[in-house]
Structures are given as structure tokens and as C-alpha cells.
Amino acid sequence: MKKLFLKVSAWFATLPVILLPAAALAQLSEAQTDLTTVGTSIGTDATTNTLPELIGNIIAVLLSVLGIIFVVLVVYAGFLYLTAGGEPDKVKKAKTLLTQSVIGLIIIVAAYAIAAFVIDALTEISG
């Protein structure tokens, strides 16, 4: 019964992710004009972006997603540590995961800083 409950709850947890594209496409025609208006008003429409700025935006988004993943891993490692109940194997696993997650976060932040510096330098040189 417990396995069935876990399978059903996992399915219901992934259902919003599966249905997200359908919900996003429901407003596509109206949203496209809204996005164009917003993009033009904040100065990021396709005609004003240069190639280095576009690449920098893509890198920033990817590094942001990776940062979110590593933050989730830190929270998960903390949850494992709190629920270990003093068992040495579980505590060791949680500490290892926490250490690796923090190191990953440090690497992501450093990569973000380096990428921002390089992209700013390239955009300043190019135009």
C-alpha cells in the first residue's frame, strides 16, 4: 500500500510539469504581443541585442538554473542530515552530499562572476 501511495504521489507531483507546456501554449498568441511589448520597453528586443549580450544572457540563465539545482541539493543534504537519526552511514552520506553541494555552489558563483566579467568586457570592446 505504501509503495502504491508513493507511486501515485510521485505521479501527481510530476503532473504539473507535464502539463506546463499546454498551459503555456494556451496564452501564446496573446502572450507573444505582450512579450514583445515588454521586451521593447525594457530594451531587450531582438534588434538591440548584440551577439555577446545574447550569449551572456544564455550563460546567465544556465548558471542560474545550475545554482538553483545546487541550492536544492544543499537543502536535500540538510534534510538527510536531520533525518539520519545518528546512523553513521546516513550522516556520512549527508555530510558528503552537503560538502559537494557547497563546493558546486562556489564553482557556479565563480563561473557566473567570470562570465559576467568577460561578457561585459566583450560588449564594451565591441561597441
C-alpha positions as CSV (number, residue, x, y, z in Angstrom):
1,M,0.0,0.0,0.0
2,K,2.8,2.3,0.9
3,K,4.6,1.8,-2.5
4,L,1.3,2.4,-4.3
5,F,0.9,5.7,-2.4
6,L,4.4,6.7,-3.2
7,K,3.9,6.0,-6.9
8,V,0.6,7.8,-7.1
9,S,2.0,10.8,-5.2
10,A,5.1,10.9,-7.4
11,W,2.8,10.9,-10.5
12,F,0.7,13.7,-9.1
13,A,3.9,15.7,-8.3
14,T,5.1,15.4,-11.9
15,L,1.7,16.1,-13.4
16,P,2.1,19.9,-13.3
17,V,5.5,19.7,-15.0
18,I,4.0,17.6,-17.7
19,L,1.0,19.9,-18.2
20,L,3.1,23.1,-18.1
21,P,3.6,23.3,-21.9
22,A,-0.1,23.0,-22.5
23,A,-0.8,25.8,-20.1
24,A,1.9,28.0,-21.6
25,L,0.6,27.4,-25.2
26,A,-2.9,28.4,-24.1
27,Q,-2.0,32.0,-24.0
28,L,0.6,32.0,-26.8
29,S,-1.0,34.4,-29.2
30,E,-1.8,37.0,-26.6
31,A,1.4,36.4,-24.7
32,Q,3.6,36.9,-27.8
33,T,2.4,40.5,-28.3
34,D,2.7,41.1,-24.5
35,L,6.3,39.8,-24.5
36,T,7.2,41.9,-27.5
37,T,5.8,45.0,-25.7
38,V,7.7,44.2,-22.5
39,G,10.9,43.4,-24.4
40,T,10.8,46.6,-26.3
41,S,10.0,48.7,-23.2
42,I,13.0,47.3,-21.2
43,G,15.3,47.5,-24.2
44,T,15.9,43.8,-24.9
45,D,14.2,43.3,-28.2
46,A,16.0,41.3,-30.9
47,T,17.2,44.4,-32.8
48,T,19.1,45.9,-29.9
49,N,20.8,42.7,-28.6
50,T,24.3,42.1,-29.8
51,L,25.8,38.6,-30.1
52,P,27.9,38.9,-26.9
53,E,24.9,40.2,-24.9
54,L,22.8,37.3,-26.2
55,I,25.5,34.7,-25.3
56,G,25.9,36.4,-21.9
57,N,22.1,36.2,-21.3
58,I,22.1,32.5,-22.2
59,I,25.1,31.8,-19.9
60,A,23.5,33.7,-17.1
61,V,20.3,31.7,-17.4
62,L,22.1,28.4,-17.5
63,L,24.2,29.3,-14.5
64,S,21.2,30.5,-12.6
65,V,19.4,27.2,-13.2
66,L,22.5,25.3,-12.0
67,G,22.6,27.5,-8.9
68,I,19.0,26.6,-8.2
69,I,19.8,22.9,-8.6
70,F,22.7,23.2,-6.1
71,V,20.7,25.1,-3.6
72,V,18.1,22.3,-3.8
73,L,20.8,19.8,-3.2
74,V,22.0,21.7,-0.2
75,V,18.5,21.7,1.3
76,Y,18.2,17.9,0.5
77,A,21.5,17.2,2.1
78,G,20.4,19.2,5.2
79,F,17.2,17.2,5.3
80,L,19.2,13.9,5.1
81,Y,21.4,15.1,7.9
82,L,18.5,16.0,10.1
83,T,16.7,12.7,9.5
84,A,19.7,10.5,9.8
85,G,18.9,9.7,13.4
86,G,22.5,9.3,14.4
87,E,23.2,6.4,12.0
88,P,26.9,6.8,10.9
89,D,26.3,5.8,7.3
90,K,23.4,8.2,6.7
91,V,25.3,11.0,8.5
92,K,28.4,10.4,6.3
93,K,26.3,10.4,3.1
94,A,24.6,13.6,4.1
95,K,27.8,15.4,5.0
96,T,29.4,14.2,1.8
97,L,26.5,15.5,-0.3
98,L,26.4,18.8,1.7
99,T,30.2,19.3,1.1
100,Q,29.9,18.5,-2.6
101,S,26.8,20.8,-3.0
102,V,28.6,23.7,-1.3
103,I,31.6,23.2,-3.5
104,G,29.3,23.1,-6.5
105,L,27.7,26.4,-5.4
106,I,31.0,28.0,-5.0
107,I,32.1,26.9,-8.5
108,I,28.8,28.2,-10.0
109,V,29.1,31.6,-8.3
110,A,32.7,31.9,-9.5
111,A,31.7,30.9,-13.1
112,Y,28.9,33.4,-13.0
113,A,31.3,36.2,-11.9
114,I,33.9,35.2,-14.5
115,A,31.2,35.0,-17.3
116,A,29.8,38.4,-16.3
117,F,33.2,40.0,-16.4
118,V,34.1,38.5,-19.7
119,I,30.8,39.3,-21.4
120,D,30.9,42.9,-20.0
121,A,34.5,43.3,-21.4
122,L,33.4,41.9,-24.8
123,T,30.4,44.2,-25.1
124,E,32.5,47.2,-24.1
125,I,35.1,46.3,-26.7
126,S,32.6,45.5,-29.5
127,G,30.5,48.5,-29.2
